[in-house]
């Protein structure tokens, strides 16, 4: 009997399970059809439908379980109650019922899970499609990214859309870009910049400005674009430059002081320039001139404009306007002018240890009072004249005695005829002008400057002179003998000859190539004191002898001087000669220097 009950139970359970599964599959099939037909319905309706379907399924499973339990109970009641076997059988049946119940609950739970996940297959399918699509997109992006990155890494040129100033350097190597920019600079910076002020034009030199552009640095910066970050940053930078150009500026350096100096020079050349008040000495008077308002160059503003034009490489064939401003002249300031002009007379003096001579200096001052000079400026005039006076020292340099010039360096004499009084007078006048002259180291002596113009007012008389190859009477005749005598004394003192000319004819008072002539205003005799100490010239004209002596301080380096002259050739019309200066020390010849090569006419 128990076996029959168990068999019927199992048969009943299998039947109900099969019915449940068939019903479940049929419901899933129907729901699947419903889902396919309602794919376009809104999400809210679909969710409500799923919840309702789940409730119905749970309700059906619970009914099956209740009916099943009722039938088992009915069969169990039919079993006899008086046997031990029946008791065991009932216990087995209960256990079996519990096992079946647990199995049924698991089945119901699985069905409930399936019910809750009815739309999961469709959702999983959409996600998978999305993931596949995203993977494809990502793969394409990675391929493009890696390809783009590889090409950029292999690129050794400047990327596209890169400019230096306004000049494109895209797709050029660094060397090519430097060469291109340097060529542009050379072509755009002329040797001179044209400047204009109204109708006035001028120019300044660019060479003096020492213009330099740092081309290498600009090109290096251009080349670094798209190369300084990581791979992604570099690629993004390169992509960005495809749509937006990147521009670099050339660093400019130039000599700003030279530029300002040239502009200041231009300021003084403007046609409408400001005329500053000024003064100068003319003769024994101080001339003062009022200034006039005018234009001056605004140096800073003009310099800034020029620098900007050069920086932009925009100066070729481009005229730059000169910035100017109006300026009033400075007023004449008598106190300031007097302070600048006034100087005291200084007496000459010397020291023996160390040996040094300090020459005298003349002073200068207004010949009128400062108040009188100020009153003069109250007059409405463009120019004023203030008289000056010279302040003389008590002791002039020429007054310094032989104690200041202890050593005789050289002397030379020539003879003259005392019978020609007029000529003798001229000799004495010239010699007196020279007598006592002191030359400081490095100072140059000019015969015409010291002696002055030979005029009647100066006391000169007419005496024989050479004119156009002939001997005629002329004012100051004979003074060339003083020149010749001085010339020889200077050579013997080993002083530097600066300028010397020979006569037309060989004079009677000196051999060929040992003479020196002068003509006021055209031919001069000059020499320089090339010694380390001052020299003093003393001369005299008396008793038919013209004598010159040169005093100074002898040193251990002084030489004995010998003059050697000779006639090198003659023709029917000319005499050729030359002279040498020979230096000796301790009786030995140290050097021989050509003094002159001369040509004389025959009488």
Steps between C-alpha positions, in 0.01 A plus 500: 500500500769755584674422177183571312460828683855598420456402140183700469666791674792499260268459207293790627805717557642422156166576342465830682860593434460423130181705490672783683797497268280481193291784633815696582649445154168582337477816705858594412427439132189715518686768693781491248251560220340774703840658561589493132172663408531766770864607461401857427287535818627728767723361774249564777228276340753224442611511863138484627425208271806311624394551861141377429628194317727414790213524749281272283772237472560499874123465558480197265794326665347550842165346378687198366673453832167526695322247273794265523502512880123433513529185286791369707302553817199317354708199404669496836167480680417181313795318656416286809593657830568183701824376357860603572577480133237752430661732749835470332343536165324814603829639630666412174219659310534817705872509440440436136242774496751738661763408243257552219391824657858621516551393141181679404608813688832494317316464175267782593799714600672425170180583319471818698860586404421431139188705536696794642761471223259455212659798308861430596584318177397807299680737734817293494486496123480884479789539744705254305429691180598823671818348635587356162435833332701684765783251462507555126504877545774471761701272275467743210599787730800309630609413148465862388667626817793264469536571128480878558745472789742288298494746211557792737788326674665425166449862384825702520350824371306784657129414510247681284350843564804630692620856433798711604384860492276489191708244312390137465761244606270198482645171375857635507798354681662720760789577266262590217293723729808684632625557147159625385458746788858627473452564128180691576678708765782582258254604231277702733765694696665760273836662570324827574160588644322797346355750746273794417390821669264707287695552174833417660639151444807340649626155587678303769743213458379154601859373507573729793195359681649148500157342443480135609204258479505176701385283211629176651296536819180583309544200269576271796178612669307444178648152466404408860127543430343153526816348646522606865211309661392137516371322189138601553587862582724525195230359271238737641739794451567398140128464432434840655754669273314358200221743578683780682843625394774551755732800465842571650680834527867558423694642793668826390809664645664820378723783619239733647761758598623523141140539381431782745825675412412498129155638580652774715729593212195522272333731751771757436446480122125555481409805286270626774726395786512692824781754506656512842644818642875510444811709537847516349807720514576718202811710540477670836123467530259237624210458255172370646213381280139441606346164417180419307220254573503198272468125464711232665490128438305301758782249528324238715180497294680491165737230624204287614335536158820401321552199726141388442538530123826304510343237727216456250748486210309787348765760423594426140366771269318643801552859615479550876352823627722687745314580820574857606397740771520877526763641730584850614866604521676552828520864608833678502639476852770763555610356834545155349676636191738710710577199719586291195704774333694652786849372569782637710847566366755242609868575550759266357720306740718192511617236743841336506422179687328366312590722209189656351395830348151637543429754226321825553141547392311814408166561663182659363212698649216735409624853435174621657324400820261206510211734584576712194503183289160397642357844425622463143292183460183691587512657157284329238774377271600172341870551564704666771871588526682513833859636502768275648838561654806278523651437841876459465720305738777667693749234391470359150659178389743692283614685810628186663879524510772256421448336839176359359676387183845404627657338193587631155364242259615664174596825329552622146606831343493667160657826390335797333612834356448789738510744211141416397315666787152419376578130476669510841186658648289218361737240648479658845120531492457131418765387749345706780164328443666161544742584780397345834242264350443195718365176356349245733541128423289406196438863404556611137669825402366691194726773361216691332286482812773622734650768273168607353423670174775720368335839461599865500295542818714234662813698402622290213681664210567413140815305429615252233289183466463223240189532280441282191867419471608859532640711784271794571425723797215378717353575840681302768784400276776309680295328767561162335855524641342485846299196385814330368702568814220366720461191277863396547485559876188283518664215306806511728269479803357182346147641499233372261463692171132530405512734197793649306553631144817606315552827310483537121872582501775388733530791750829667579473438877457117486611209281256295285245295699581692820257788441130560578262753346162639607217693334225626728171325427649226279843365600583444865778353707385276784668272750389307806653466845529124513706505819371414845565848637430859390745689282570871473617685187734795534619703204685818419582709192801723548837583354423315177420172676158339535526244782251244636538299818267228628503425873348217696592208720749250364448130563717191471318409180606812312709457185766700324348628175691543174345645183642370174400673177625470144415593142392187319487646148480810285363605165513825311181606680495315833695380798404177680595438860414303813566508874518233773477515877757272659468404867805397699546372850843462656649580161315216327240554226163382623284605204495701178169655394419684176395855578416619149567473128481840333511664158622858450501726199823645374542878514 
